[in-house]
Amino acid sequence: MILPNIENFIGCDSSFEEAEIVLYGAPFDSTTSFRPGARFGPSAIRHESFGLETYSPYQDRDLMDIRAFDSGDLELCFGSSEKALADIQDRAEEILKEGKMPLLLGGEHLVTLAAVRAVAGRYPGLHIIHFDAHADLRDDYLGAHLSHACVIRRCYDILGDGRIHQFCIRSGEREEFRFAKEHTDFHPFTFEDLEETVQELARKQVPVYFTIDLDCLDPSVFPGTGTPEAGGVSFLELLAAIRKVSELNIVGADVNELAPMLDPSGVSTATACKVVRELLLAVAK
């Protein structure tokens, strides 16, 4: 049985049994390639969420009107990526087994692999919609196949061609861009063509996993991340894109790569909190 966390994300006060959506945190950043600190993201999001209202004027919806449960952060092994991934996958599978949607708070982006392993096991035909500054399609990074720089490539190993839809990408090796053009549905730099992608997936009625790396935002908006990349989208563009994606059959989601101490102003953490609130409200059915 999953017990309630001591400090919940604001408005996530449902019991586990009644919840439709279950939050779980993966405070892991052991493969971070530039600036570490994303392990502190989930707890910061949870704590600082109380600076928000539960009501969203963007959607005219309130967190008090949905049933969400916050199960808190997992205690993960920092010395073994595979052991950490196994523990995250176990929690996701436990949530899915009870017919609930898992919403993961990272942590570095590698944690998404564990959630995708769990969700793909339950939902054959799964597709991924991926918002990010980075392609994350390297086969290895400095010899490591389990890295935040390789996470979407490892998801591709599970799903195969044409089932990963990437937006906002503006950084990666030449080979990653070549690989994307051949094997993923690749839309670099912006959210252009997102509406067409959503319409196509809606027609097919496929299950969708939605992963948001917060560095898709421009660093002028979101500097508190490990690998900031100039040229990102605005906050309002991201919110509009989240609402568009929520029209699909979302069966799992995550928000990751906040490193709160890299932005002493607290603006990045406040932004991450608002993204999580809007995502929760958008995907709640």
KOLKEGU-847022 format. One line per field, with one value per residue: residue in one letter; residue number from 0; z, y, x of N, C-alpha, C in turn. Coordinates in steps of 0.05 Angstrom, whole numbers. Each point is the difference from the previous one (the first is absolute). Layout:
residu: (a,...) .
num: (NUM,...) .
npz: (Z,...) .
npy: (Y,...) .
npx: (X,...) .
capz: (Z,...) .
capy: (Y,...) .
capx: (X,...) .
cpz: (Z,...) .
cpy: (Y,...) .
cpx: (X,...) .
***
This chain:
residu: (m,i,l,p,n,i,e,n,f,i,g,c,d,s,s,f,e,e,a,e,i,v,l,y,g,a,p,f,d,s,t,t,s,f,r,p,g,a,r,f,g,p,s,a,i,r,h,e,s,f,g,l,e,t,y,s,p,y,q,d,r,d,l,m,d,i,r,a,f,d,s,g,d,l,e,l,c,f,g,s,s,e,k,a,l,a,d,i,q,d,r,a,e,e,i,l,k,e,g,k,m,p,l,l,l,g,g,e,h,l,v,t,l,a,a,v,r,a,v,a,g,r,y,p,g,l,h,i,i,h,f,d,a,h,a,d,l,r,d,d,y,l,g,a,h,l,s,h,a,c,v,i,r,r,c,y,d,i,l,g,d,g,r,i,h,q,f,c,i,r,s,g,e,r,e,e,f,r,f,a,k,e,h,t,d,f,h,p,f,t,f,e,d,l,e,e,t,v,q,e,l,a,r,k,q,v,p,v,y,f,t,i,d,l,d,c,l,d,p,s,v,f,p,g,t,g,t,p,e,a,g,g,v,s,f,l,e,l,l,a,a,i,r,k,v,s,e,l,n,i,v,g,a,d,v,n,e,l,a,p,m,l,d,p,s,g,v,s,t,a,t,a,c,k,v,v,r,e,l,l,l,a,v,a,k) .
num: (0,1,2,3,4,5,6,7,8,9,10,11,12,13,14,15,16,17,18,19,20,21,22,23,24,25,26,27,28,29,30,31,32,33,34,35,36,37,38,39,40,41,42,43,44,45,46,47,48,49,50,51,52,53,54,55,56,57,58,59,60,61,62,63,64,65,66,67,68,69,70,71,72,73,74,75,76,77,78,79,80,81,82,83,84,85,86,87,88,89,90,91,92,93,94,95,96,97,98,99,100,101,102,103,104,105,106,107,108,109,110,111,112,113,114,115,116,117,118,119,120,121,122,123,124,125,126,127,128,129,130,131,132,133,134,135,136,137,138,139,140,141,142,143,144,145,146,147,148,149,150,151,152,153,154,155,156,157,158,159,160,161,162,163,164,165,166,167,168,169,170,171,172,173,174,175,176,177,178,179,180,181,182,183,184,185,186,187,188,189,190,191,192,193,194,195,196,197,198,199,200,201,202,203,204,205,206,207,208,209,210,211,212,213,214,215,216,217,218,219,220,221,222,223,224,225,226,227,228,229,230,231,232,233,234,235,236,237,238,239,240,241,242,243,244,245,246,247,248,249,250,251,252,253,254,255,256,257,258,259,260,261,262,263,264,265,266,267,268,269,270,271,272,273,274,275,276,277,278,279,280,281,282,283,284) .
npz: (0,-16,18,11,-16,15,-22,-7,-26,-2,16,4,10,-24,8,4,16,6,-1,-20,13,-3,16,-11,19,-19,24,-26,2,3,-22,15,-24,11,7,22,11,-22,15,2,-25,4,19,-16,-20,15,11,-23,-4,26,-18,-9,-16,11,-3,-24,-2,-6,18,18,11,19,13,13,-26,3,-6,15,-1,19,-12,-7,10,-20,15,-15,-14,11,10,-6,-25,-5,23,-5,-25,11,19,-18,-15,23,6,-24,2,25,-9,-21,17,13,-26,10,-5,-6,18,-14,23,-20,5,-6,-26,9,20,-22,-5,26,-2,-21,13,21,-11,-14,24,7,-17,-12,-18,23,1,-7,14,-13,22,-14,12,10,-21,17,-24,16,-13,4,25,-11,-17,11,-1,27,-14,12,-11,11,16,-20,-3,26,0,-19,16,16,-11,-9,-26,-3,23,-7,12,-12,20,-12,-10,13,10,-10,0,-21,11,22,-13,-9,24,11,-20,7,26,5,11,-16,20,-10,21,-9,5,-21,-10,24,-9,-22,16,15,-22,-9,23,0,-26,7,18,-2,18,16,0,18,-11,21,-16,24,-9,-7,24,-10,2,-16,-5,-7,15,18,-18,-2,-22,8,-17,-10,-4,25,7,-2,24,-12,-16,21,14,-22,-2,26,-3,-21,12,19,-25,2,-5,19,-1,-4,19,-8,21,-13,12,22,0,22,10,-25,13,13,-23,-6,-21,-4,27,2,-21,11,23,-14,-11,24,11,-21,3,27,-2,-17,14,21,-1) .
npy: (-24,20,10,19,19,7,7,8,-5,27,-5,-14,4,-11,-20,-18,-11,25,1,18,18,-13,20,-3,4,6,4,-1,4,-26,4,20,11,19,13,-13,-14,-15,-13,26,-6,-26,0,14,-16,-21,8,8,-23,3,9,-21,8,-14,25,-10,25,-14,-18,20,-11,-17,-1,16,3,-7,-25,12,-18,10,-19,24,5,-14,-20,13,-21,18,-23,-4,8,-25,1,24,-7,-21,16,18,-19,-10,26,5,-24,7,24,-10,-18,23,1,9,26,-10,19,-2,6,9,-3,-11,4,-12,13,14,-11,3,24,5,-12,13,24,-4,-10,21,18,-22,6,2,25,14,21,12,17,12,10,-25,-10,-2,0,8,-17,16,6,4,-16,18,-22,1,21,23,-2,-23,14,18,-3,-1,22,10,-10,12,24,7,-3,27,-8,15,20,12,18,23,-23,8,-24,-8,-24,3,-21,14,22,-13,-11,24,11,-21,5,26,9,14,17,7,12,-9,9,10,-4,11,19,0,0,18,13,-6,5,22,3,-5,18,9,-16,21,-2,18,6,15,5,12,-11,-10,10,24,0,19,-22,-18,15,-9,-6,-26,0,26,5,20,16,-1,-15,15,10,21,-1,-5,18,15,-8,4,22,5,-8,14,8,-10,-26,18,-18,20,13,18,13,8,-2,4,18,-1,-11,-7,5,15,11,-26,16,-14,-1,26,2,-17,13,22,-9,-8,23,13,-15,1,26,2,-18,14,-23) .
npx: (17,-7,17,-16,9,20,14,-24,0,-2,-21,23,-25,-5,-15,19,-17,-5,26,-1,14,23,8,24,18,17,10,5,26,3,-15,-6,0,-15,-22,9,-19,-6,17,4,-5,-5,19,16,-8,2,23,9,-13,5,17,-13,-19,-20,-9,-6,7,22,-9,-3,21,-6,24,-16,-2,26,5,18,19,14,14,10,24,9,9,17,10,17,8,-26,4,9,13,8,6,10,10,8,10,10,7,9,10,8,6,12,10,0,7,23,0,24,6,23,12,16,25,23,3,22,-11,-3,23,3,-11,15,19,-9,-2,23,7,-13,12,-6,19,14,-7,22,-9,20,-1,19,22,2,13,20,12,19,15,21,5,24,-12,-16,-14,3,-10,-2,24,-8,-15,-3,26,2,-16,15,19,-18,-3,24,1,-1,9,20,-13,20,-1,7,8,21,5,24,10,17,12,-4,7,20,6,-5,13,14,0,0,-22,17,-5,23,11,-23,-25,12,-23,0,-15,15,22,-11,-7,25,12,-16,5,25,-8,24,11,3,27,-3,24,2,21,2,22,-23,-4,-2,27,-9,-15,19,15,-18,17,6,-16,2,-19,14,-21,-8,-21,-22,-4,-11,21,15,-13,1,26,2,-15,15,23,-11,-4,24,3,4,18,18,14,17,11,21,23,-15,20,-15,22,-4,-23,18,-10,1,6,22,3,-6,16,18,-6,1,22,8,-8,10,22,0,-6,20,15,-10,-11) .
capz: (0,-2,21,-8,7,21,-13,-27,-19,8,-11,-5,27,-1,8,-22,-10,-15,-19,-28,-7,23,-3,14,-5,-5,5,-10,-20,1,-26,-10,-15,3,26,15,19,-6,21,19,-14,9,27,-3,-13,20,21,-10,-13,17,-9,-21,6,-12,-24,-24,-18,-28,-7,16,15,27,10,20,-15,-11,20,-3,25,-1,16,10,-14,5,10,-23,2,-18,-11,-22,-16,-5,25,3,-20,8,22,-12,-16,19,10,-23,-5,22,-6,-24,7,13,-19,3,-18,15,-9,12,4,1,-9,-28,-19,-2,16,-18,-10,19,-3,-27,2,14,-15,-24,6,5,-23,-27,-20,12,-13,18,-8,15,-1,10,-15,-9,-13,18,-17,-1,7,25,7,13,4,16,-15,17,5,-8,-28,-16,10,-21,-16,14,-4,-28,0,9,-17,-29,-18,-4,24,17,-13,14,-5,13,1,-12,7,-2,-19,-27,-3,12,-18,-22,10,4,-26,-11,18,17,-12,11,-5,16,5,9,1,-27,-9,23,-4,-20,14,19,-15,-11,22,9,-19,4,27,13,26,-3,24,-4,16,-2,12,3,-15,-25,5,-3,26,11,16,17,2,20,-12,-3,-27,-13,-29,-11,-23,8,-2,23,19,-10,-22,13,11,-22,-11,20,-3,-26,3,19,-15,-6,22,15,20,18,-7,19,-2,11,-5,16,19,13,10,-22,-3,28,2,5,-22,-15,16,-2,-27,0,15,-16,-22,11,5,-25,-11,15,-7,-28,-5,16,-17) .
capy: (24,24,19,28,14,21,25,-6,22,14,-10,-29,-10,-24,-26,-17,-16,17,17,-7,6,-3,11,-13,14,-15,19,-14,15,-12,0,27,4,27,11,-17,13,-7,-18,16,12,-9,11,29,5,-6,20,27,1,14,28,1,-6,-25,7,9,17,-8,-21,2,-25,2,-26,-11,-14,-25,-19,-5,-9,4,-22,9,-7,-26,0,-13,-6,18,-14,-18,10,-21,-5,23,-3,-23,9,18,-17,-15,18,5,-24,-2,20,-9,-23,8,14,29,12,9,25,-1,25,-5,-19,1,-12,-29,-13,-5,-27,-19,3,-11,-29,-8,7,-16,-27,-1,11,-6,22,26,22,20,27,8,28,1,15,-19,-24,-23,-23,-13,-28,1,25,-7,-29,-9,-2,11,27,19,6,-23,-11,-5,-22,-25,-3,-10,-28,-13,6,-3,23,15,2,21,26,18,29,21,-9,20,-7,-28,-7,-3,-27,0,12,-19,-22,9,3,-27,-18,12,21,20,28,16,29,11,-18,-1,-27,-15,-5,-22,-25,-7,-9,-26,-19,-3,-18,-28,-7,-14,10,19,9,28,7,29,10,28,16,9,29,17,5,25,-6,-23,-4,-19,-27,-8,5,20,4,23,-4,-17,11,16,-14,-2,-20,-26,-5,-5,-26,-20,-3,-14,-28,-12,-10,-28,-20,1,-22,4,25,9,27,-5,16,24,0,25,17,14,25,10,17,-16,3,-26,-18,10,-7,-29,-5,7,-20,-25,6,1,-28,-15,8,-7,-28,-12,-5) .
capx: (-17,15,-9,2,25,-3,-5,-10,-4,-25,-25,0,-7,-16,12,9,-22,-18,14,2,28,19,27,22,25,25,22,23,15,27,13,0,25,10,-4,-18,-19,-27,-11,-14,-23,-26,-8,-3,-26,-21,1,-5,-27,-18,-1,-20,-28,-9,-17,14,-16,5,-18,-24,-3,12,10,-19,-21,9,9,28,14,29,13,26,24,13,27,13,29,15,23,-7,-23,-20,-16,-18,-21,-17,-18,-20,-19,-18,-21,-18,-16,-20,-21,-15,-15,-25,-16,4,20,24,12,26,15,29,19,10,-18,2,-21,-22,3,-13,-29,-8,1,-24,-24,-1,-8,-29,-15,12,-6,5,15,11,4,25,8,27,20,20,-12,3,0,26,0,13,14,25,0,-23,-25,-21,8,-21,4,-7,-25,-19,11,-8,-28,-2,6,-24,-23,5,-4,-24,-18,11,-6,18,-4,17,27,19,27,7,21,-10,-11,-27,-19,-3,-16,-27,-13,-6,-13,-21,-16,18,-8,19,-2,-25,-23,-12,-10,-10,-29,-3,7,-22,-23,6,0,-28,-14,9,-9,22,9,22,16,7,23,8,25,-5,19,-13,-4,23,13,-9,-24,5,29,8,1,28,12,-17,5,-14,-18,-23,-28,-9,-18,-27,1,0,-26,-18,7,-9,-29,-5,7,-19,-24,6,-3,25,0,22,13,21,13,26,24,3,21,-9,21,13,-14,-5,-23,-24,-19,-2,-17,-27,-9,-5,-24,-23,-2,-12,-28,-15,-1,-20,-28,-6,-3,-21,-24) .
cpz: (0,20,-9,9,21,-12,-29,-18,5,-15,-5,26,0,13,-24,-13,-18,-23,-28,-10,25,-7,14,-9,-4,3,-8,-21,-4,-28,-12,-12,3,29,16,18,-5,21,21,-12,11,27,-2,-13,20,21,-10,-13,17,-5,-22,11,-13,-26,-23,-17,-30,-9,14,14,26,8,20,-14,-12,23,-6,27,-4,18,9,-17,7,11,-20,5,-20,-13,-23,-14,-4,25,5,-19,7,22,-11,-16,18,10,-22,-5,22,-5,-23,7,13,-18,1,-19,16,-12,16,1,2,12,-29,-18,-3,15,-18,-10,17,-3,-26,0,12,-17,-26,5,4,-24,-26,-19,11,-19,22,-13,19,-6,13,-17,-14,-12,18,-15,-3,7,27,5,17,8,16,-17,16,9,-7,-29,-19,5,-22,-19,14,-2,-28,-2,8,-21,-30,-16,2,24,21,-15,15,-9,16,-1,-15,7,-2,-20,-28,-4,13,-18,-25,8,3,-27,-12,18,18,-16,12,-8,16,4,12,3,-26,-7,24,-4,-19,12,19,-15,-11,22,11,-18,4,28,15,28,-3,27,-7,18,-6,14,0,-14,-29,2,-5,27,11,17,22,1,18,-10,-6,-26,-15,-29,-9,-23,6,-2,25,18,-11,-24,11,11,-22,-12,19,-3,-26,3,18,-13,-6,24,15,22,20,-8,21,-6,13,-6,12,20,16,9,-22,-7,27,3,6,-23,-15,15,-2,-27,-2,14,-17,-24,11,6,-26,-13,14,-9,-29,-5,17,-17,16) .
cpy: (25,20,28,12,21,27,-6,24,11,-12,-30,-15,-24,-23,-15,-15,16,14,-11,4,-2,12,-17,14,-18,19,-12,18,-10,-1,28,7,28,10,-18,16,-7,-19,16,12,-9,12,30,7,-4,22,28,2,16,30,4,-1,-27,5,10,18,-6,-21,1,-27,3,-28,-13,-15,-26,-18,-8,-6,3,-21,7,-11,-29,4,-18,-4,17,-14,-18,11,-21,-7,23,-2,-23,9,19,-16,-15,18,6,-24,-3,19,-9,-24,7,18,31,9,9,26,4,28,-8,24,6,-16,-30,-14,-7,-29,-20,2,-11,-30,-11,4,-16,-29,-3,8,-6,22,27,19,19,27,12,29,3,19,-19,-25,-25,-27,-13,-29,-4,27,-7,-30,-10,0,10,27,18,8,-22,-9,-5,-22,-27,-4,-10,-30,-17,3,-3,25,12,3,20,26,22,29,17,-7,21,-6,-30,-4,-2,-27,-2,12,-18,-23,8,2,-27,-16,12,21,26,28,19,29,10,-21,-1,-29,-16,-6,-23,-27,-10,-11,-28,-21,-4,-18,-29,-10,-16,10,16,5,28,8,29,4,30,18,5,30,15,6,28,-3,-21,-5,-23,-29,-7,6,20,4,25,-7,-17,14,16,-16,-3,-19,-28,-7,-7,-28,-22,-5,-14,-30,-14,-10,-30,-18,-2,-22,1,26,6,29,-3,22,28,-5,26,19,15,26,10,18,-16,0,-27,-20,8,-7,-30,-7,6,-19,-26,4,-1,-28,-17,6,-8,-29,-14,-2,5) .
cpx: (18,-12,3,27,-5,-7,-8,3,-27,-24,-1,-5,-19,14,9,-23,-19,13,-2,29,17,27,20,26,24,24,27,14,29,14,0,27,12,-3,-20,-19,-29,-12,-16,-26,-27,-9,-4,-27,-22,-2,-9,-28,-19,1,-20,-28,-6,-16,18,-19,4,-20,-27,-6,15,9,-19,-23,9,10,29,13,30,13,28,23,9,28,16,30,15,24,-6,-24,-21,-16,-19,-24,-19,-20,-21,-21,-19,-22,-20,-18,-21,-23,-17,-18,-27,-17,2,23,24,11,26,12,30,14,9,-18,2,-23,-25,1,-15,-30,-9,1,-26,-25,-2,-7,-30,-16,16,-8,5,16,10,-1,21,5,28,17,19,-13,1,0,28,-2,15,12,24,0,-24,-25,-24,10,-24,3,-8,-29,-20,9,-8,-30,-6,5,-24,-23,5,-8,-27,-18,11,-2,14,-4,19,30,18,29,4,23,-13,-13,-28,-21,-5,-18,-30,-15,-8,-19,-21,-15,12,-8,18,-9,-26,-21,-15,-7,-11,-30,-5,7,-21,-24,4,-2,-28,-16,7,-8,22,5,25,13,11,23,9,26,-2,20,-10,-6,26,13,-6,-25,7,30,8,-1,29,13,-18,8,-16,-18,-24,-26,-6,-18,-28,-2,-1,-27,-21,5,-9,-30,-7,5,-21,-25,3,-6,27,-1,23,14,22,8,27,21,-1,23,-2,23,15,-15,-7,-24,-26,-20,-3,-17,-29,-12,-6,-25,-25,-4,-13,-29,-16,-1,-20,-28,-6,-5,-21,-26,-25) .
***
